[in-house]
């Protein structure tokens, strides 16, 4: 019964949204809410920004895309600001076809789909409301009824810009049904719907020998010719092409660069002048976004053909590369898996990260900078500072490889391999090794990969495995240290006390005997050596730590072992080094004694309760880590 109540509430909302009136009444709405007359590009821009915009590290992030698109913040900022924002201001940019260009499965189709579904939702809101002449096959803006001679006066009085002219169908009806009295023309609120072919359209070219241009611009209704006597009578014409039905909204032109020339000619006039030719009528006005998408090789082939110059000059190309952040790649996989019927199978922590590491490595380009390798670059892209490089160096690295992200492993391939691992018989849990094994098996079955490319990808799988090995050892060692945070804090405080005394040339007091002591050089070096701080560099490193400590104190912030990335790494490695033998003996013992068994059970419980493991993958992790430590 609860669902039936929701159904009734839905019908009531539909009735509340509906509106019908005359053009005279519509003018009152325009006076009160002039935004209802906004043009298509402006409506799309307002739709996007109405959901919220935030700035992160100097890059705008749009909440409209945040639930579906990950790791493409800069690309989306370019799309929204340089195309939609400029178009919303009625610059020449709106007279360009939008072409999204990038590798397969990079998110181009998702962007278009989100714009379509977003327009459908937005047209049902107050800010996105729009109205049309009732019965118009092109859902025409009612202000087109105003004669061109009076539009300047109207603009001065209402402060509303009018663009476009009546379609042939409405022009005839104005004379025959309403006797030229535009104030009596019926107007209704409309709602975008691709299913109902209102304001959202999709054109997909097929065989050029059989496909008719009528799919784009409409066609003559031969059954009515005898009734109306002429092919130029609007009543004998079906205004049902995609360009007609997508008026006021957007049309997706699938595989545009593969389409026959005759289908592209209409776009020349539509993009530049806002109109197109259909049947035996004058040019028909259309206000819509034409959006297409293609891959790089097709685009290069299209551009190289001199015959396409006119259309190329009417395009705005936005590059949509693959995501280059490991954490965002994991979110992509999580989203795709959540849409499947395999959510009951447990995915061990770091399993998706292992797949993401492989994918990102395959998309990155080698840097010429000394000391920079692909793993460091991957971590830098993911927001980490690495030895010798900080986040500020990222721009320079990106400029060094402009086409980065335009090739590599695509998310679809990885998801296909994940699926093959998930659907194996009796599978209740998969871990990082299962995932990497599935990716490797997929390479063996891939017909289009060359021997050199396969070797390169196998190398990335090996690196991803090594990255997981490091994570696995840390995960288990952390679980063994029951009070890990407390141990790290104690070790940090001891280190900082000694560093402060060393840098200030003072002595430390023994907490029990009050005896003065020299700074503990052995303790400091045992930590610093974990991250390769040489004897010559120790003084500079300690002074850097002391400066960071005083900066935190001055700002009233608490300094802990995570406040300095390299110091954090050093303390973790020191803790793990001290514990290594205990972990090694316990995890690798084939016949554990009572004490070892108790510790193993405690560690397993901790992995399950605090780290997201299940019984299966927790035990597998312990066995695997034991074998790693024995190598």
C-alpha positions as CSV (number, residue, x, y, z in Angstrom):
1,X,0.0,0.0,0.0
2,X,2.9,2.3,0.7
3,X,4.0,2.1,-3.0
4,X,0.4,2.9,-4.2
5,X,0.5,6.0,-2.0
6,X,3.8,7.0,-3.6
7,X,2.2,6.5,-7.0
8,X,-0.7,8.7,-6.2
9,X,1.7,11.4,-4.9
10,X,3.6,11.2,-8.1
11,X,0.5,11.7,-10.2
12,X,-0.4,14.7,-8.0
13,X,3.0,16.3,-8.5
14,X,2.6,15.8,-12.3
15,X,-0.8,17.6,-12.1
16,X,0.7,20.4,-10.0
17,X,3.6,21.0,-12.5
18,X,1.3,21.2,-15.5
19,X,0.3,24.7,-16.8
20,X,-1.8,25.9,-19.7
21,X,-2.8,29.4,-20.7
22,X,-2.8,32.0,-23.5
23,X,0.2,33.9,-24.8
24,X,-1.2,36.9,-22.9
25,X,-0.9,34.9,-19.6
26,X,2.5,33.7,-20.6
27,X,3.8,37.2,-20.8
28,X,2.9,37.7,-17.1
29,X,5.1,34.7,-16.3
30,X,7.9,36.2,-18.4
31,X,7.6,39.4,-16.5
32,X,7.8,37.6,-13.2
33,X,10.4,34.9,-14.1
34,X,12.3,36.0,-17.2
35,X,14.7,33.0,-16.9
36,X,12.0,30.7,-18.4
37,X,12.9,32.2,-21.8
38,X,16.6,31.2,-21.6
39,X,18.2,29.6,-24.6
40,X,19.4,26.0,-24.7
41,X,23.0,26.5,-23.8
42,X,22.2,28.9,-21.0
43,X,19.7,26.4,-19.6
44,X,22.3,23.6,-19.6
45,X,24.9,25.8,-17.9
46,X,22.4,26.9,-15.2
47,X,21.4,23.2,-14.8
48,X,25.0,22.3,-14.0
49,X,25.9,25.1,-11.6
50,X,22.5,25.0,-9.8
51,X,23.6,21.8,-8.1
52,X,26.7,23.5,-6.6
53,X,30.3,24.3,-7.4
54,X,33.3,24.0,-5.1
55,X,36.9,24.8,-5.7
56,X,39.6,22.2,-4.8
57,X,43.3,23.0,-5.3
58,X,42.4,25.7,-7.7
59,X,40.1,23.5,-9.9
60,X,36.3,23.8,-9.9
61,X,34.4,20.7,-9.1
62,X,30.7,20.4,-10.2
63,X,28.4,18.4,-8.0
64,X,26.3,17.7,-11.0
65,X,28.9,15.3,-12.2
66,X,30.3,14.2,-8.9
67,X,28.2,10.9,-8.5
68,X,29.2,9.5,-11.9
69,X,32.5,11.1,-13.1
70,X,35.7,10.6,-11.2
71,X,39.2,12.1,-11.8
72,X,38.2,14.4,-14.6
73,X,37.8,17.6,-12.7
74,X,40.0,19.7,-15.1
75,X,38.3,18.3,-18.2
76,X,34.8,19.1,-16.8
77,X,36.0,22.6,-15.8
78,X,37.1,23.1,-19.4
79,X,33.8,21.8,-20.7
80,X,31.6,23.9,-18.4
81,X,33.6,27.1,-18.3
82,X,35.0,27.4,-21.7
83,X,32.0,25.9,-23.6
84,X,28.8,26.1,-21.6
85,X,29.5,29.3,-19.7
86,X,30.7,31.1,-22.8
87,X,27.7,29.8,-24.7
88,X,25.3,30.9,-21.9
89,X,26.6,34.5,-22.5
90,X,25.6,34.2,-26.2
91,X,29.1,34.4,-27.5
92,X,30.1,32.8,-30.8
93,X,31.1,29.6,-28.9
94,X,27.4,28.5,-28.7
95,X,27.4,28.4,-32.5
96,X,29.8,25.5,-32.4
97,X,29.2,21.8,-32.3
98,X,30.5,20.2,-29.1
99,X,32.8,17.2,-29.8
100,X,34.1,15.1,-27.0
101,X,37.3,13.4,-28.0
102,X,39.1,10.7,-26.1
103,X,39.9,7.0,-25.7
104,X,37.2,4.3,-25.5
105,X,35.5,3.9,-22.1
106,X,36.9,7.3,-20.9
107,X,33.6,8.8,-19.9
108,X,32.4,10.6,-23.1
109,X,29.1,8.8,-23.4
110,X,28.5,9.1,-19.6
111,X,28.9,12.9,-19.9
112,X,26.4,13.1,-22.7
113,X,24.0,10.7,-20.8
114,X,24.2,12.9,-17.7
115,X,23.4,16.0,-19.7
116,X,20.4,14.4,-21.2
117,X,19.0,13.0,-18.0
118,X,19.9,16.2,-16.2
119,X,17.9,18.2,-18.6
120,X,14.9,16.0,-18.1
121,X,15.1,16.5,-14.3
122,X,15.9,20.2,-14.6
123,X,12.8,21.0,-16.8
124,X,10.7,19.8,-13.9
125,X,12.2,22.4,-11.5
126,X,11.3,26.0,-10.9
127,X,14.6,27.3,-12.4
128,X,14.5,25.0,-15.4
129,X,10.8,25.5,-16.3
130,X,10.1,26.2,-20.0
131,X,7.0,26.7,-22.1
132,X,6.0,26.1,-25.7
133,X,3.2,26.9,-28.1
134,X,0.7,24.1,-27.6
135,X,0.6,21.6,-30.4
136,X,3.9,22.8,-32.0
137,X,5.8,19.7,-33.2
138,X,9.1,21.5,-32.4
139,X,8.0,22.7,-28.9
140,X,8.6,26.3,-29.9
141,X,9.4,29.2,-27.7
142,X,6.1,31.3,-27.6
143,X,8.0,34.6,-27.9
144,X,8.7,33.7,-31.5
145,X,5.1,34.8,-32.1
146,X,6.2,38.4,-31.6
147,X,6.8,40.1,-35.0
148,X,10.4,41.0,-35.6
149,X,9.5,44.7,-36.0
150,X,8.3,44.7,-32.4
151,X,11.0,42.7,-30.8
152,X,13.2,45.7,-29.9
153,X,10.3,47.3,-28.1
154,X,9.6,44.1,-26.3
155,X,13.2,43.7,-25.2
156,X,13.3,47.2,-23.8
157,X,10.1,46.6,-21.8
158,X,10.7,43.0,-20.6
159,X,14.5,42.9,-20.8
160,X,14.3,39.6,-22.5
161,X,16.3,38.6,-25.7
162,X,14.4,36.8,-28.5
163,X,16.1,34.7,-31.0
164,X,14.6,32.6,-33.8
165,X,11.4,32.6,-35.8
166,X,8.2,30.6,-36.0
167,X,8.3,27.2,-37.6
168,X,6.2,26.7,-40.8
169,X,3.6,24.7,-38.9
170,X,3.0,27.5,-36.3
171,X,3.1,30.3,-38.9
172,X,0.3,28.7,-40.8
173,X,-1.8,28.0,-37.6
174,X,-1.3,31.6,-36.5
175,X,-3.0,32.8,-39.7
176,X,-5.6,30.0,-40.1
177,X,-6.6,29.2,-36.5
178,X,-5.9,32.4,-34.5
179,X,-6.3,35.0,-37.2
180,X,-3.0,36.6,-36.4
181,X,-4.1,37.3,-32.7
182,X,-0.9,36.1,-31.0
183,X,-2.2,37.0,-27.6
184,X,-4.8,34.2,-27.9
185,X,-2.4,31.5,-28.9
186,X,-2.4,28.6,-26.4
187,X,0.8,28.0,-24.4
188,X,1.7,25.0,-22.2
189,X,4.5,24.0,-19.9
190,X,6.6,21.2,-21.4
191,X,9.0,18.7,-19.9
192,X,12.1,17.4,-21.6
193,X,11.9,13.6,-22.3
194,X,14.0,11.6,-24.7
195,X,11.3,8.8,-24.5
196,X,8.6,11.2,-25.5
197,X,10.9,13.0,-28.0
198,X,10.6,16.4,-26.3
199,X,13.8,18.5,-26.3
200,X,16.2,15.6,-26.1
201,X,17.2,13.6,-29.2
202,X,19.7,11.0,-30.4
203,X,20.8,10.5,-34.0
204,X,22.8,7.4,-34.9
205,X,23.9,7.1,-38.6
206,X,23.4,3.7,-40.2
207,X,23.9,2.5,-43.8
208,X,24.1,5.7,-45.9
209,X,22.5,3.9,-48.8
210,X,19.3,3.2,-46.9
211,X,19.2,6.0,-44.2
212,X,17.2,9.1,-45.2
213,X,18.0,12.7,-44.3
214,X,14.4,12.7,-43.0
215,X,15.7,11.1,-39.8
216,X,17.3,14.4,-39.1
217,X,14.9,17.0,-40.6
218,X,11.5,15.4,-40.9
219,X,9.7,14.3,-44.1
220,X,6.7,14.8,-46.3
221,X,3.5,13.0,-45.3
222,X,2.4,11.6,-48.6
223,X,-0.9,10.4,-47.2
224,X,-2.0,14.0,-46.8
225,X,-0.7,15.5,-50.1
226,X,-4.1,14.9,-51.8
227,X,-5.9,16.6,-48.9
228,X,-3.7,19.7,-48.8
229,X,-2.6,19.8,-52.4
230,X,1.0,20.8,-52.0
231,X,4.3,19.5,-50.6
232,X,5.0,23.0,-49.3
233,X,2.0,23.0,-47.1
234,X,3.2,22.5,-43.5
235,X,0.2,20.3,-42.7
236,X,1.6,17.8,-45.2
237,X,4.9,17.6,-43.5
238,X,6.1,15.6,-40.5
239,X,8.4,17.8,-38.3
240,X,9.6,14.7,-36.6
241,X,13.3,14.5,-37.4
242,X,15.8,14.6,-34.5
243,X,16.7,18.2,-35.2
244,X,13.0,19.1,-34.9
245,X,12.4,17.2,-31.7
246,X,15.6,18.2,-29.9
247,X,14.7,21.9,-30.3
248,X,15.1,23.8,-27.0
249,X,17.4,21.1,-25.6
250,X,20.1,18.9,-27.0
251,X,20.8,16.3,-29.6
252,X,23.4,13.6,-29.4
253,X,25.0,12.8,-32.7
254,X,26.4,9.3,-32.3
255,X,29.4,8.4,-34.6
256,X,29.2,11.8,-36.2
257,X,32.6,11.5,-37.9
258,X,31.5,8.2,-39.5
259,X,28.3,9.7,-40.9
260,X,27.7,10.3,-44.6
261,X,28.4,13.9,-45.8
262,X,24.7,14.6,-46.5
263,X,23.9,14.2,-42.8
264,X,26.6,16.7,-41.9
265,X,25.6,19.5,-44.3
266,X,22.6,20.4,-42.2
267,X,24.9,21.0,-39.2
268,X,26.8,23.7,-41.0
269,X,23.9,26.1,-41.1
270,X,22.5,24.9,-37.8
271,X,25.7,25.5,-35.9
272,X,26.5,28.9,-37.4
273,X,23.1,30.4,-38.1
274,X,20.8,28.5,-35.7
275,X,18.6,27.1,-38.5
276,X,18.4,24.2,-41.0
277,X,16.7,23.5,-44.3
278,X,13.9,21.0,-44.5
279,X,11.5,20.2,-47.3
280,X,10.2,23.1,-49.4
281,X,10.2,25.6,-46.6
282,X,12.3,28.6,-45.6
283,X,15.1,28.0,-43.1
284,X,13.7,26.6,-39.9
285,X,15.0,28.0,-36.5
286,X,16.4,25.6,-34.0
287,X,17.9,26.3,-30.6
288,X,19.8,23.2,-29.4
289,X,23.1,21.8,-28.4
290,X,24.6,19.4,-30.9
291,X,26.9,17.1,-29.0
292,X,29.1,14.3,-30.6
293,X,31.9,12.1,-29.3
294,X,34.7,10.2,-31.0
295,X,38.1,8.6,-30.4
296,X,41.4,10.2,-31.2
297,X,42.2,8.1,-34.3
298,X,38.9,8.8,-35.9
299,X,39.2,12.5,-35.2
300,X,42.7,12.6,-36.7
301,X,41.4,10.9,-39.8
302,X,38.5,13.4,-40.1
303,X,40.7,16.4,-39.6
304,X,43.2,15.2,-42.2
305,X,40.4,15.3,-44.9
306,X,40.4,18.8,-46.5
307,X,36.7,18.3,-47.4
308,X,35.8,18.6,-43.7
309,X,37.4,22.0,-43.1
310,X,34.0,23.8,-43.0
311,X,32.7,21.5,-40.3
312,X,35.9,21.4,-38.3
313,X,35.9,25.2,-38.0
314,X,32.4,24.9,-36.5
315,X,33.5,22.5,-33.7
316,X,34.7,22.9,-30.2
317,X,36.8,19.9,-29.3
318,X,37.1,18.9,-25.6
319,X,39.6,16.2,-24.8
320,X,38.3,13.6,-22.4
321,X,41.3,11.5,-21.3
322,X,41.3,8.6,-18.9
323,X,41.4,9.3,-15.2
324,X,45.0,9.4,-13.8
325,X,44.3,9.1,-10.0
326,X,44.4,5.7,-8.3
327,X,41.8,6.7,-5.7
328,X,39.4,7.9,-8.4
329,X,39.9,4.8,-10.5
330,X,38.9,2.7,-7.5
331,X,35.7,4.8,-7.2
332,X,35.0,4.1,-10.9
333,X,35.3,0.3,-10.3
334,X,33.1,0.5,-7.1
335,X,30.4,2.4,-9.1
336,X,30.4,-0.2,-11.9
337,X,30.4,-3.1,-9.5
338,X,27.6,-1.6,-7.4
339,X,25.4,-1.6,-10.6
340,X,25.8,-5.3,-11.0
341,X,24.2,-8.3,-9.2
342,X,27.5,-9.4,-7.7
343,X,27.4,-7.2,-4.6
344,X,27.1,-10.2,-2.3
345,X,30.7,-11.3,-3.1
346,X,33.2,-9.7,-0.8
347,X,36.0,-7.8,-2.3
348,X,39.0,-7.7,-0.1
349,X,40.6,-4.3,0.9
350,X,43.1,-3.1,-1.7
351,X,41.9,-5.5,-4.4
352,X,40.4,-2.8,-6.5
353,X,43.4,-0.6,-5.7
354,X,45.7,-3.2,-7.2
355,X,43.7,-3.1,-10.4
356,X,43.7,0.7,-10.4
357,X,47.4,0.8,-9.9
358,X,47.9,-1.4,-13.1
359,X,45.4,0.8,-15.0
360,X,47.0,4.1,-14.1
361,X,50.6,2.9,-14.7
362,X,49.5,1.8,-18.2
363,X,48.2,5.4,-18.9
364,X,51.2,7.4,-17.7
365,X,54.1,8.5,-19.8
366,X,57.7,8.2,-18.8
367,X,59.2,11.5,-17.5
368,X,62.5,12.9,-18.6
369,X,63.0,14.4,-15.1
370,X,65.8,12.9,-13.1
371,X,64.6,10.9,-10.1
372,X,61.0,10.6,-11.5
373,X,59.7,7.1,-12.3
374,X,56.1,5.9,-13.1
375,X,55.4,4.8,-9.5
376,X,56.4,8.2,-8.1
377,X,54.4,10.0,-10.8
378,X,51.4,7.8,-10.0
379,X,51.6,8.7,-6.3
380,X,52.1,12.4,-7.1
381,X,49.0,12.4,-9.3
382,X,47.1,10.8,-6.4
383,X,47.9,13.7,-4.1
384,X,51.0,12.3,-2.3
385,X,54.3,14.1,-2.1
386,X,57.2,11.8,-3.0
387,X,60.9,12.0,-2.5
388,X,62.3,15.0,-4.5
389,X,58.9,16.2,-5.8
390,X,55.9,18.0,-4.4
391,X,52.4,18.7,-5.7
392,X,53.6,22.0,-7.1
393,X,55.7,20.0,-9.6
394,X,52.6,18.3,-11.0
395,X,51.8,21.1,-13.5
396,X,55.3,20.8,-15.0
397,X,55.0,17.1,-15.3
398,X,51.6,17.4,-17.0
399,X,52.9,20.0,-19.5
400,X,55.7,17.5,-20.3
401,X,53.2,14.9,-21.4
402,X,50.2,16.7,-22.9
403,X,48.6,13.5,-24.4
404,X,48.9,11.6,-21.1
405,X,45.8,9.6,-20.4
406,X,44.8,9.3,-24.0
407,X,45.9,5.6,-24.1
408,X,46.3,2.7,-21.7
409,X,44.1,0.1,-20.1
410,X,40.4,1.1,-20.2
411,X,38.0,0.7,-17.2
412,X,35.8,-1.7,-19.3
413,X,38.6,-4.2,-19.7
414,X,39.4,-4.2,-16.0
415,X,35.7,-4.5,-15.1
416,X,35.4,-7.4,-17.5
417,X,38.3,-9.1,-15.8
418,X,37.0,-8.4,-12.4
419,X,33.7,-9.9,-13.5
420,X,35.4,-13.1,-14.6
421,X,37.0,-13.3,-11.2
422,X,33.8,-12.6,-9.3
423,X,31.6,-15.2,-11.1
424,X,33.8,-18.2,-10.6
425,X,32.1,-21.1,-8.9
426,X,31.9,-21.0,-5.1
427,X,33.6,-17.6,-5.0
428,X,32.7,-15.8,-1.8
429,X,35.7,-13.3,-1.7
430,X,38.3,-12.1,-4.1
431,X,41.6,-10.4,-3.2
432,X,44.2,-8.4,-5.0
433,X,46.1,-11.4,-6.2
434,X,42.9,-12.8,-7.7
435,X,42.3,-9.5,-9.5
436,X,45.8,-9.2,-10.9
437,X,45.7,-12.9,-12.0
438,X,42.5,-12.2,-13.8
439,X,43.9,-9.2,-15.6
440,X,47.0,-11.2,-16.6
441,X,44.8,-14.0,-18.0
442,X,42.9,-11.5,-20.0
443,X,46.1,-10.3,-21.7
444,X,46.7,-13.9,-22.9
445,X,43.3,-13.9,-24.5
446,X,43.5,-10.4,-26.0
447,X,43.8,-10.7,-29.8
448,X,44.9,-7.1,-30.6
449,X,47.8,-6.7,-28.2
450,X,51.3,-6.9,-29.7
451,X,54.1,-8.9,-28.0
452,X,55.9,-5.6,-26.9
453,X,52.7,-4.2,-25.5
454,X,51.9,-7.4,-23.7
455,X,55.4,-7.4,-22.1
456,X,54.9,-3.7,-21.0
457,X,51.5,-4.5,-19.4
458,X,52.9,-7.6,-17.7
459,X,55.5,-5.3,-16.2
460,X,52.8,-3.0,-14.8
461,X,51.1,-6.0,-13.3
462,X,54.3,-6.9,-11.6
463,X,54.7,-3.4,-10.2
464,X,51.1,-3.4,-9.0
465,X,51.8,-6.7,-7.2
466,X,54.9,-5.2,-5.6
467,X,52.8,-2.2,-4.4
468,X,50.2,-4.6,-2.9
469,X,53.0,-6.6,-1.2
470,X,54.1,-3.4,0.6
471,X,50.5,-2.7,1.6
472,X,49.9,-6.2,2.8
473,X,53.0,-6.2,5.0
474,X,52.0,-2.9,6.5
475,X,48.4,-4.0,7.0
476,X,49.4,-7.1,8.9
477,X,52.1,-5.4,10.9
478,X,49.7,-2.7,12.0
479,X,47.2,-5.4,13.1
480,X,50.0,-7.0,15.2
481,X,50.7,-3.8,16.9
482,X,47.7,-3.7,19.2
483,X,48.2,-0.1,20.2
484,X,49.8,1.0,16.9
485,X,48.9,4.7,17.2
486,X,50.2,4.9,20.8
487,X,53.5,3.2,19.8
488,X,53.9,5.6,16.9
489,X,53.2,8.6,19.1
490,X,55.7,7.5,21.8
491,X,58.4,6.9,19.2
492,X,57.7,10.3,17.6
493,X,57.9,12.1,20.9
494,X,61.2,10.5,21.7
495,X,62.6,11.4,18.3
496,X,61.4,15.0,18.6
497,X,62.9,15.5,22.1
498,X,66.2,14.3,20.8
499,X,66.0,16.4,17.6
500,X,65.2,19.5,19.5
501,X,68.2,18.9,21.9
502,X,70.5,18.2,18.9
503,X,69.5,21.3,17.0
504,X,69.6,23.6,20.0
505,X,72.9,22.1,21.3
506,X,71.3,21.2,24.7
507,X,71.1,18.0,26.8
508,X,68.1,15.8,27.8
509,X,67.2,14.8,31.3
510,X,66.6,11.2,32.2
511,X,63.0,11.0,33.4
512,X,63.9,8.8,36.3
513,X,67.3,9.9,37.5
514,X,67.2,13.5,36.3
515,X,70.7,12.9,34.9
516,X,71.6,15.0,31.9
517,X,72.3,13.0,28.7
518,X,73.4,13.7,25.2
519,X,70.8,13.4,22.4
520,X,70.4,9.7,21.5
521,X,72.1,9.6,18.1
522,X,71.5,5.9,17.7
523,X,67.7,6.4,18.1
524,X,67.6,9.2,15.7
525,X,69.7,7.4,13.0
526,X,67.7,4.2,13.4
527,X,64.6,6.2,12.3
528,X,66.2,8.4,9.7
529,X,68.0,5.5,8.0
530,X,64.6,3.9,7.3
531,X,64.0,6.5,4.6
532,X,67.6,6.8,3.3
533,X,68.7,10.0,5.1
534,X,72.5,10.0,4.8
535,X,74.9,11.0,7.5
536,X,75.6,14.3,5.7
537,X,71.9,15.1,5.2
538,X,70.7,14.3,8.8
539,X,71.3,17.8,10.1
540,X,69.2,19.5,7.4
541,X,66.4,16.9,7.8
542,X,66.3,17.5,11.6
543,X,66.2,21.2,11.2
544,X,63.3,20.8,8.6
545,X,61.4,18.8,11.2
546,X,62.0,21.4,13.9
547,X,60.8,24.2,11.6
548,X,57.6,22.2,10.8
549,X,57.1,21.6,14.5
550,X,57.4,25.3,15.4
551,X,55.1,26.3,12.5
552,X,52.4,23.9,13.8
553,X,52.9,25.3,17.4
554,X,52.6,28.9,16.1
555,X,49.3,28.1,14.4
556,X,48.0,26.2,17.4
557,X,47.9,22.9,15.5
558,X,48.8,19.6,16.9
559,X,51.9,17.9,15.4
560,X,51.6,14.1,15.2
561,X,53.5,11.4,13.3
562,X,51.3,11.9,10.2
563,X,52.1,15.7,9.9
564,X,55.3,15.1,7.9
565,X,55.0,12.5,5.1
566,X,58.6,11.3,5.2
567,X,58.8,11.3,9.0
568,X,55.5,9.3,9.0
569,X,57.1,6.8,6.6
570,X,60.3,6.6,8.7
571,X,58.4,5.9,12.0
572,X,56.2,3.3,10.3
573,X,59.2,1.5,8.9
574,X,61.0,1.6,12.2
575,X,58.0,0.2,14.1
576,X,57.6,-2.6,11.5
577,X,61.3,-3.4,11.4
578,X,61.2,-3.9,15.2
579,X,58.2,-6.2,14.8
580,X,59.2,-8.0,11.7
581,X,60.6,-11.1,13.4
582,X,57.5,-11.6,15.6
583,X,55.2,-11.3,12.5
584,X,57.4,-13.6,10.4
585,X,57.5,-16.4,13.0
586,X,53.8,-16.2,13.8
587,X,52.4,-16.0,10.3
588,X,54.7,-18.6,8.7
589,X,54.6,-21.3,11.4
590,X,53.0,-24.5,10.0
591,X,52.2,-25.8,13.5
592,X,51.6,-22.7,15.6
593,X,51.8,-23.2,19.4
594,X,49.1,-21.9,21.7
595,X,50.6,-18.5,22.1
596,X,51.1,-18.0,18.3
597,X,47.6,-19.3,17.6
598,X,46.1,-16.9,20.1
599,X,48.0,-14.0,18.5
600,X,46.9,-15.1,15.0
601,X,43.2,-15.2,16.1
602,X,43.6,-11.7,17.7
603,X,45.2,-10.3,14.5
604,X,42.5,-11.9,12.3
605,X,39.7,-10.4,14.5
606,X,41.4,-7.0,14.2
607,X,41.7,-7.2,10.4
608,X,38.0,-8.1,10.3
609,X,36.7,-5.5,12.8
610,X,38.9,-2.6,11.9
611,X,40.2,-3.1,8.3
612,X,37.3,-4.4,6.3
613,X,38.4,-8.0,5.8
614,X,36.3,-11.1,6.0
615,X,37.4,-14.5,7.5
616,X,38.5,-15.8,4.1
617,X,40.6,-12.8,2.9
618,X,42.0,-12.1,6.4
619,X,43.4,-15.7,6.6
620,X,44.7,-15.5,3.0
621,X,46.4,-12.2,3.8
622,X,48.2,-13.6,6.8
623,X,49.4,-16.7,4.9
624,X,50.6,-14.5,2.0
625,X,52.4,-12.1,4.2
626,X,54.1,-14.9,6.0
627,X,55.5,-16.2,2.7
628,X,56.6,-12.6,1.8
629,X,58.5,-12.2,5.0
630,X,60.3,-15.5,4.5
631,X,61.6,-14.7,1.1
